[in-house]
Amino acid sequence: MAVTGLRGGRTLQLQPFLHHHHHHSLHSFTKQQQQQQLNVHSKSKSKSKSKGFTLFARYAQQQAQDLSSSSRRRLQESIENLPKLVEDIVRTSINTGPRGVLRLAQGLQAFIGVGQEWLIDVSKPSNSSAGLPTEMQLGLLSPFYLRRLFERLGATYIKLGQFIASAPTLFPPEYVQEFQNCFDRAPPIPFEEIQSILRKELGRPIESVYEYVDPKPLASASIAQVHGARLKGSREDVVIKVLKPGIEDILVADLNFVYVVARIFEFLNPDISRTSLVGIVKDIRDSMLEEVDFYKEAANIEAFRRYLEATGLTGNATAPKVYQYCSTRQVLTMERLYGVPLTDLDSISSFVSNPETSLITALNVWFGSLLACESFHADVHAGNLWLLRDGRIGFLDFGIVGRISPKTWAAMEVFLGSIAIEDYDSMASSLIQMGATNKDVNAKAFAMDLGKVFSSIKDLDTEIVVAARSGTATNAAAVSANVVVDERQMNALFLDVVRVSESYGLKFPREFALLLKQLLYFDRYTRLLAPNLNMLQDQRIYISSNRRSRYRDSF
Ligand SMILES: Nc1ncnc2c1ncn2[C@@H]1O[C@H](COP(=O)(O)OP(=O)(O)OP(=O)(O)O)[C@@H](O)[C@H]1O
């Protein structure tokens, strides 16, 4: 997406794309950007070869050689910041404690494992004659092996991998591409271990609570494992989500490690601090630590259920009922829902006659929750948004939620409305309202730059439409392929909007990013289920606050 003249040399803060799960979009680059990224990449590679204090010494030396006053000032700043950095690192290490050592051992194990994979691949006969293919020359740092390593290292690194996949402006394209495949699948914990966790957490025999627990897990991700079960007494079908043992220790150790690396990196590259790498790491840390407390998840689910009840929407949508008496911080027992992801076109058409109606329901329920519910579901990827057998929409997995202030939402509405009618002045003013800044923003120039972003996207749009027409986009697979392309566009569009905004000194609240991310998911569902629907303009979709204020009155 060649949007030229708008880059302003700033990199953006990418919270919009932090919380990725399975579906990621790609963003294409200008040649210049790619080159920049490759440069950054090779620079950091050469740095990583030096070790420990030589690194600092070399840095200082380099700085001293360069006599320009700005770099002298920078060096001065770095030296002043050094005690703070050391203090921070020491404090973080103490906080990590022995789990750091254990984790280091596990890390080495993962490293050796992937190293062996690499060795086996390298010694394949096909590689011996013509030398190593370029993608293998980097060894374990090449995209493929690095992804494998991240997958072995587990939760934290999988999230980081998914972050890389969604941050094309910060990482080289080969990595962004490869990390699209960074899946959150983990080998299941043996059932005996699950049983002993259940016994310990519930404080009584498993048989006294459940009539039956399926030993074969429904799902096993890096943080939790889900088993189907049936309650004793009421005989209701439930699922039990069990937090994997030791996961909190691993997260704390890993995130502290990543934090220290980010701090050092930022210290060595003061320019990087503007992208607030440390801020990003802190954000990942906070959201991940929230995800390992099922009391929080249960509270989020219940808030959502209260919202549905208060607004009379229980016939249209639901979230699994939580069984408090058999739920703890590490175990969540909830009603079992039966349905299919909103992207499963074939099954959806067998459940309902008009998928469009289901989509409109999902949109209205979600938009409605933005203000009328204490929190909104901030991870509506297809695995978490189902069409249930009874025709209702099921919302699953409330591990990540966001909260939005009425003021931010009011500005957001104006922003969304302005996209629909291509009104760049009101787009600029709504963004200025949302973004915190102490500078005076030139709204006219800002609006013009936004206009440029959108017109370059529109050019591309026509190309794609033409390409799609020439093909036979009739079956589900072809439709999905087109959706992926469209999705990349949307992602690119939002990235560009954020980038342009940041070049005017605007900083957005985390909610803004979370919201945009969800809109991208909904955009995907719209393209699949109701290609002719305009999500932001359709009369049947209530984005505007009128209706929601009515909801609120009923509380
Ligand atoms: N209430 C439920 N009814 C039926 N299936 C469920 C329910 N809750 C979870 N599952 C199944 O377990 C899977 C994982 O659950 P959940 O999304 O809550 O866990 P997670 O570890 O946060 O996964 P992810 O990161 O993929 O979203 C779901 O995709 C779904 O298949």
PDBQT file of the ligand as one rigid body, heavy atoms in Angstrom, charges set to zero:
ROOT
HETATM    1  N1  LIG A 601     -18.509 -22.560  27.122  1.00  0.00    +0.000 N 
HETATM    2  C1  LIG A 601     -17.954 -23.309  26.160  1.00  0.00    +0.000 A 
HETATM    3  N2  LIG A 601     -18.704 -24.163  25.448  1.00  0.00    +0.000 NA
HETATM    4  C2  LIG A 601     -18.160 -24.921  24.474  1.00  0.00    +0.000 A 
HETATM    5  N3  LIG A 601     -16.859 -24.889  24.145  1.00  0.00    +0.000 NA
HETATM    6  C3  LIG A 601     -16.053 -24.060  24.813  1.00  0.00    +0.000 A 
HETATM    7  C4  LIG A 601     -16.546 -23.228  25.854  1.00  0.00    +0.000 A 
HETATM    8  N4  LIG A 601     -15.520 -22.511  26.337  1.00  0.00    +0.000 NA
HETATM    9  C5  LIG A 601     -14.434 -22.879  25.639  1.00  0.00    +0.000 A 
HETATM   10  N5  LIG A 601     -14.727 -23.812  24.714  1.00  0.00    +0.000 N 
HETATM   11  C6  LIG A 601     -13.816 -24.451  23.745  1.00  0.00    +0.000 C 
HETATM   12  O1  LIG A 601     -12.487 -24.336  24.182  1.00  0.00    +0.000 OA
HETATM   13  C7  LIG A 601     -11.722 -23.511  23.294  1.00  0.00    +0.000 C 
HETATM   14  C8  LIG A 601     -10.743 -22.646  24.080  1.00  0.00    +0.000 C 
HETATM   15  O2  LIG A 601     -11.450 -21.859  25.006  1.00  0.00    +0.000 OA
HETATM   16  P1  LIG A 601     -11.062 -20.347  25.308  1.00  0.00    +0.000 P 
HETATM   17  O3  LIG A 601     -11.125 -19.578  24.039  1.00  0.00    +0.000 OA
HETATM   18  O4  LIG A 601     -11.869 -19.878  26.441  1.00  0.00    +0.000 OA
HETATM   19  O5  LIG A 601      -9.568 -20.569  25.796  1.00  0.00    +0.000 OA
HETATM   20  P2  LIG A 601      -8.257 -19.773  25.439  1.00  0.00    +0.000 P 
HETATM   21  O6  LIG A 601      -7.168 -20.588  26.019  1.00  0.00    +0.000 OA
HETATM   22  O7  LIG A 601      -8.397 -18.371  25.869  1.00  0.00    +0.000 OA
HETATM   23  O8  LIG A 601      -8.214 -19.916  23.854  1.00  0.00    +0.000 OA
HETATM   24  P3  LIG A 601      -7.884 -18.834  22.732  1.00  0.00    +0.000 P 
HETATM   25  O9  LIG A 601      -6.627 -18.177  23.151  1.00  0.00    +0.000 OA
HETATM   26  O10 LIG A 601      -7.747 -19.699  21.520  1.00  0.00    +0.000 OA
HETATM   27  O11 LIG A 601      -9.069 -17.905  22.627  1.00  0.00    +0.000 OA
HETATM   28  C9  LIG A 601     -12.754 -22.722  22.530  1.00  0.00    +0.000 C 
HETATM   29  O12 LIG A 601     -12.288 -22.325  21.276  1.00  0.00    +0.000 OA
HETATM   30  C10 LIG A 601     -13.891 -23.728  22.437  1.00  0.00    +0.000 C 
HETATM   31  O13 LIG A 601     -13.643 -24.643  21.405  1.00  0.00    +0.000 OA
ENDROOT
TORSDOF 0
